[in-house]
Amino acid sequence: MNNSENHNLVEMHGCIVCGRLYNILVVYSSQDRLVDCKVISPGGHRVPDGGRPLAACDTHTAEEIESAYKKWQSRNVKGSDDE
């Protein structure tokens, strides 16, 4: 795919552990699929997920982030069943 077909947005997302807000530079394909993202606010980092831009504070432990990610995934599975 040609990169010129991608579009960039700055979106605001909360930390998956505590909800602190971060700006994330998100790149979407022409089909509106996530290509890549980067947390551009200080103090946060990306939480890898193939489908959505996620962030967490740098101060949280890997265990806290993993636990919050599992809870986030379980909420989304329930939500997708409702659709």
C-alpha positions as CSV (number, residue, x, y, z in Angstrom):
1,M,0.0,0.0,0.0
2,N,1.2,3.5,-0.8
3,N,1.8,5.6,2.4
4,S,0.0,8.5,0.7
5,E,-3.2,6.5,1.2
6,N,-2.8,6.6,4.9
7,H,-4.2,9.4,7.1
8,N,-2.8,10.6,10.4
9,L,-4.9,11.7,13.4
10,V,-4.1,12.9,16.9
11,E,-6.5,11.2,19.2
12,M,-6.9,11.3,23.0
13,H,-7.0,8.0,24.9
14,G,-7.0,7.2,28.5
15,C,-4.4,4.9,30.2
16,I,-5.9,1.4,30.4
17,V,-4.9,1.2,34.1
18,C,-5.9,4.6,35.6
19,G,-7.5,6.6,32.8
20,R,-5.0,9.4,32.6
21,L,-5.3,11.1,29.2
22,Y,-2.7,10.9,26.5
23,N,-2.5,12.2,23.0
24,I,-1.7,9.5,20.5
25,L,-0.6,10.0,16.9
26,V,-2.6,7.3,15.0
27,V,-2.1,6.2,11.4
28,Y,-5.1,4.7,9.6
29,S,-5.2,3.0,6.2
30,S,-7.6,4.2,3.5
31,Q,-9.9,1.4,4.8
32,D,-9.8,3.0,8.3
33,R,-7.7,0.2,9.8
34,L,-5.0,0.9,12.4
35,V,-1.5,0.9,10.7
36,D,0.5,2.3,13.6
37,C,0.4,4.6,16.6
38,K,2.7,6.4,19.0
39,V,2.0,8.1,22.3
40,I,3.1,11.7,21.9
41,S,2.3,13.0,25.4
42,P,5.1,12.7,28.0
43,G,4.8,9.9,30.6
44,G,3.0,7.3,28.5
45,H,3.7,4.5,26.1
46,R,1.8,2.4,23.6
47,V,0.2,-0.9,24.7
48,P,0.5,-3.3,21.8
49,D,-2.9,-4.2,20.3
50,G,-3.4,-4.9,16.6
51,G,-6.8,-3.3,16.3
52,R,-6.9,-0.2,18.5
53,P,-4.6,2.5,19.9
54,L,-4.0,1.9,23.6
55,A,-1.8,3.7,26.1
56,A,-0.5,3.2,29.6
57,C,1.4,5.4,32.0
58,D,5.2,4.7,32.3
59,T,4.8,4.4,36.0
60,H,2.6,1.3,36.0
61,T,4.2,-2.1,36.3
62,A,4.0,-4.7,33.5
63,E,1.7,-6.7,35.8
64,E,-0.8,-3.8,36.3
65,I,-0.8,-3.2,32.5
66,E,-1.3,-6.8,31.7
67,S,-4.2,-7.2,34.2
68,A,-5.9,-4.0,32.9
69,Y,-5.4,-5.2,29.3
70,K,-7.1,-8.5,30.0
71,K,-10.0,-6.7,31.7
72,W,-10.2,-4.4,28.7
73,Q,-10.2,-7.4,26.3
74,S,-13.0,-9.1,28.2
75,R,-15.2,-6.0,28.1
76,N,-14.7,-5.7,24.4
77,V,-15.6,-9.4,23.7
78,K,-18.8,-8.9,25.6
79,G,-19.5,-5.7,23.7
80,S,-19.0,-7.3,20.3
81,D,-21.5,-10.0,21.2
82,D,-24.1,-7.4,21.6
83,E,-23.7,-6.0,18.1
